[in-house]
Amino acid sequence: MIRKHNKGEKGITLIALVFTIVILLILATAVAYSINSSNNPTYYNNMISDIGQLEDAILVYYNEYGELPITERKVTIEAQDYYEIDLSKLENVTLFYGSEFGKDLNSNSDIYVVNNALEVYYLKGIERNGEVYHKINK
């Protein structure tokens, strides 16, 4: 038997539809935040990859030229000098970070630095699970 629609039955109400859309937007925002969060291990792993590439390239450069591939710009923290790495002197290095090369050297710069012991640091550091890694301690 075929059921006839009464004029009083309308299906989904507008309130239910709006409520569903709001819930979906909240979930989408939470997912987007978790993907873009610095707590995401991908960001940390990318920085570790950058540092490994830089350490290898600096060692090759040092062995070939007998000096560090650095600019004249340095920052001194706790009586230790750290020099901005001159990325233009290094070959075959593709970095995820370090885009502020040649700009202001401050503790929040997106710049890699190296000390005389060939230790590479990321001035800005990267936060993961509430701790900051590879930032020079002040």
C-alpha positions in Angstrom: 0.0 0.0 0.0 1.4 3.4 -1.0 1.5 5.9 1.8 0.4 9.4 0.9 2.2 12.5 2.3 0.3 14.7 4.5 0.8 18.4 4.3 2.1 18.4 7.9 5.1 16.1 7.3 8.1 18.0 6.0 11.1 15.6 6.6 14.3 17.2 8.1 13.8 20.4 9.9 15.9 23.5 9.2 17.1 23.4 12.8 18.4 19.8 12.5 20.2 20.8 9.3 21.9 23.8 10.8 22.9 21.8 13.9 24.5 19.1 11.6 26.4 21.7 9.6 27.7 23.3 12.8 28.9 19.9 14.1 30.7 19.2 10.8 32.4 22.6 10.8 33.7 22.0 14.3 35.0 18.6 13.4 36.6 20.0 10.2 38.3 22.8 12.2 39.7 20.2 14.7 41.1 18.1 11.9 42.7 21.1 10.2 44.2 22.3 13.4 45.7 18.8 14.1 47.2 18.7 10.6 48.8 22.1 10.9 49.8 21.9 14.5 53.5 22.1 15.3 52.9 19.1 17.6 52.5 17.1 14.4 55.6 14.8 14.1 55.9 15.6 10.4 57.1 19.1 11.2 59.6 17.8 13.7 60.8 15.1 11.3 61.2 17.7 8.5 63.4 19.8 10.8 65.5 16.8 11.7 65.9 16.1 8.0 67.0 19.7 7.4 69.5 19.6 10.2 70.9 16.2 8.9 71.3 17.6 5.4 72.9 20.7 6.7 75.4 18.9 8.9 76.4 16.6 6.0 76.7 19.5 3.5 78.7 21.6 6.0 81.1 18.7 6.6 81.6 18.2 2.9 82.2 22.0 2.4 84.6 22.1 5.4 86.6 19.2 4.1 86.8 20.8 0.7 87.5 24.4 1.6 88.8 24.3 5.1 86.3 26.8 6.4 82.6 26.9 7.4 80.0 28.0 4.9 78.9 30.9 7.0 78.0 34.6 6.5 79.6 37.4 8.5 76.5 37.6 10.7 76.7 35.9 14.1 74.8 35.7 17.3 76.4 35.1 20.7 74.5 33.2 23.3 76.0 32.2 26.6 79.6 33.1 25.4 79.2 30.8 22.4 79.2 32.2 18.8 76.8 30.9 16.3 77.0 31.8 12.6 74.4 32.1 10.0 74.8 29.3 7.5 75.3 30.7 4.0 72.9 28.4 2.1 74.1 29.7 -1.3 77.5 28.0 -0.7 75.9 24.6 -0.2 75.0 22.3 -3.0 72.1 19.9 -3.3 70.4 21.0 -0.1 66.6 21.3 -0.1 65.2 22.6 3.2 61.7 22.7 4.7 62.7 25.6 7.0 65.3 28.3 6.9 63.4 30.6 4.6 64.6 33.8 6.3 68.2 33.4 5.2 69.9 36.8 5.1 67.2 38.5 7.2 67.3 39.6 10.8 69.2 37.4 13.3 67.0 37.1 16.3 65.8 34.2 18.5 62.6 33.9 16.5 64.2 33.8 13.1 63.5 31.0 10.6 67.3 30.6 10.2 69.8 27.8 10.7 73.1 28.6 12.5 76.2 26.6 13.2 78.9 26.8 15.8 82.6 26.0 15.5 82.0 22.4 16.6 79.8 22.0 13.5 76.6 21.7 15.5 73.6 23.0 13.6 70.7 24.7 15.4 67.4 26.2 14.3 67.2 29.6 15.9 63.4 29.6 16.1 63.3 26.0 17.4 60.3 23.7 16.9 57.7 22.8 19.5 56.6 19.3 19.9 54.5 18.1 22.8 55.1 21.3 24.8 58.9 21.2 24.4 61.1 23.2 22.1 63.8 21.3 20.2 66.9 22.4 18.4 66.8 25.9 19.6 69.8 27.5 21.2 69.1 27.8 24.9 69.3 31.4 26.3 
